[in-house]
């Protein structure tokens, strides 16, 4: 699992709930370098999209008093973002994230497999 050093993700390994969960599940926890948002670029881009396309727009339209009021609106946006909105990012080719997830990792061509075989044989 890759995360930044936010308090919600990091703490004493023997006490922090997130750290304990990862240990119980046998998941290795890696952290991004401090002050290097590029190392977690995909999530940083999602945060920017949420800010630009959802929070700034919805914040003008609706006054939320609590997180509980905001959550259903955010959930609806994320469903639309994941299932209806085509993405142009690396490897997406105009698919929605849900479609890309269902399709799985694209198969490599025979030439690429041959190159990999040659590298591992050397």
C-alpha positions as CSV (number, residue, x, y, z in Angstrom):
1,X,0.0,0.0,0.0
2,X,1.4,3.4,-1.0
3,X,0.4,6.4,1.1
4,X,1.8,9.7,2.1
5,X,2.9,10.5,5.7
6,X,-0.5,11.8,6.8
7,X,-1.5,11.1,10.4
8,X,-4.5,9.1,9.1
9,X,-2.0,6.6,7.5
10,X,1.1,6.7,9.7
11,X,1.9,6.3,13.4
12,X,3.4,3.9,15.8
13,X,3.2,0.5,14.2
14,X,2.0,-1.2,17.4
15,X,-0.8,1.4,18.1
16,X,-2.0,3.1,14.9
17,X,-5.3,1.5,13.6
18,X,-4.3,1.7,9.9
19,X,-0.8,0.3,10.6
20,X,-2.4,-2.5,12.6
21,X,-4.9,-3.3,9.9
22,X,-2.2,-3.5,7.3
23,X,-0.1,-5.9,9.5
24,X,-3.1,-8.1,10.1
25,X,-3.8,-8.4,6.4
26,X,-0.1,-8.9,5.5
27,X,0.1,-5.8,3.4
28,X,3.4,-3.9,3.1
29,X,3.1,-0.2,3.7
30,X,5.3,2.1,1.7
31,X,5.3,5.9,2.0
32,X,5.9,8.5,-0.6
33,X,8.8,10.9,-0.2
34,X,8.1,14.0,1.8
35,X,7.3,17.0,-0.4
36,X,7.2,14.9,-3.6
37,X,3.6,14.9,-4.8
38,X,4.9,13.4,-8.1
39,X,5.4,10.1,-6.4
40,X,1.7,9.8,-5.8
41,X,0.6,11.7,-9.0
42,X,-2.6,9.7,-9.8
43,X,-4.1,10.4,-6.4
44,X,-2.9,14.0,-6.5
45,X,-4.7,14.4,-9.8
46,X,-7.9,12.9,-8.4
47,X,-7.7,15.4,-5.5
48,X,-7.4,18.2,-8.0
49,X,-10.3,16.9,-10.1
50,X,-12.5,16.6,-7.0
51,X,-11.7,20.1,-5.9
52,X,-12.2,21.7,-9.4
53,X,-15.2,19.7,-10.6
54,X,-17.1,18.8,-7.5
55,X,-16.3,20.8,-4.3
56,X,-16.0,24.3,-5.9
57,X,-19.1,23.7,-8.1
58,X,-21.3,22.0,-5.4
59,X,-20.0,24.5,-2.7
60,X,-21.6,27.3,-4.7
61,X,-24.9,25.4,-5.1
62,X,-25.4,23.9,-1.7
63,X,-24.5,24.9,1.8
64,X,-23.5,21.8,3.8
65,X,-23.6,22.0,7.5
66,X,-22.2,18.5,8.2
67,X,-20.1,15.9,6.6
68,X,-23.1,13.6,6.7
69,X,-25.0,16.1,4.5
70,X,-22.1,16.2,2.0
71,X,-21.4,12.5,1.8
72,X,-24.4,11.4,-0.4
73,X,-23.6,14.2,-2.9
74,X,-19.9,13.2,-3.1
75,X,-20.9,9.5,-3.5
76,X,-23.1,10.4,-6.4
77,X,-20.3,12.4,-8.0
78,X,-17.8,9.5,-7.6
79,X,-20.3,7.0,-9.2
80,X,-20.6,9.3,-12.2
81,X,-16.8,9.9,-12.3
82,X,-16.1,6.2,-12.2
83,X,-18.9,4.8,-14.4
84,X,-20.0,7.5,-16.9
85,X,-17.1,9.9,-17.5
86,X,-14.5,8.7,-20.0
87,X,-10.9,9.3,-18.9
88,X,-7.9,10.2,-21.0
89,X,-5.1,9.3,-18.6
90,X,-2.3,6.8,-19.2
91,X,-3.7,3.5,-20.5
92,X,-7.3,4.6,-20.2
93,X,-8.0,5.1,-23.9
94,X,-11.2,6.9,-23.3
95,X,-12.6,4.2,-21.0
96,X,-14.3,4.9,-17.7
97,X,-12.3,3.7,-14.6
98,X,-15.0,1.0,-14.0
99,X,-14.6,-0.3,-17.5
100,X,-10.8,-0.3,-17.2
101,X,-11.0,-2.2,-13.9
102,X,-13.3,-4.8,-15.4
103,X,-11.1,-5.2,-18.5
104,X,-8.0,-5.7,-16.3
105,X,-4.4,-5.2,-17.3
106,X,-4.1,-5.2,-21.1
107,X,-2.4,-8.2,-22.7
108,X,1.1,-7.6,-24.0
109,X,2.0,-8.2,-27.6
110,X,4.0,-11.3,-28.6
111,X,7.0,-9.0,-29.4
112,X,7.0,-7.5,-25.9
113,X,6.7,-11.0,-24.3
114,X,9.7,-12.1,-26.4
115,X,11.8,-9.1,-25.2
116,X,10.9,-9.9,-21.6
117,X,11.9,-13.5,-22.1
118,X,15.2,-12.5,-23.6
119,X,15.9,-10.1,-20.6
120,X,15.1,-12.8,-18.0
121,X,17.2,-15.4,-19.9
122,X,20.3,-13.1,-19.9
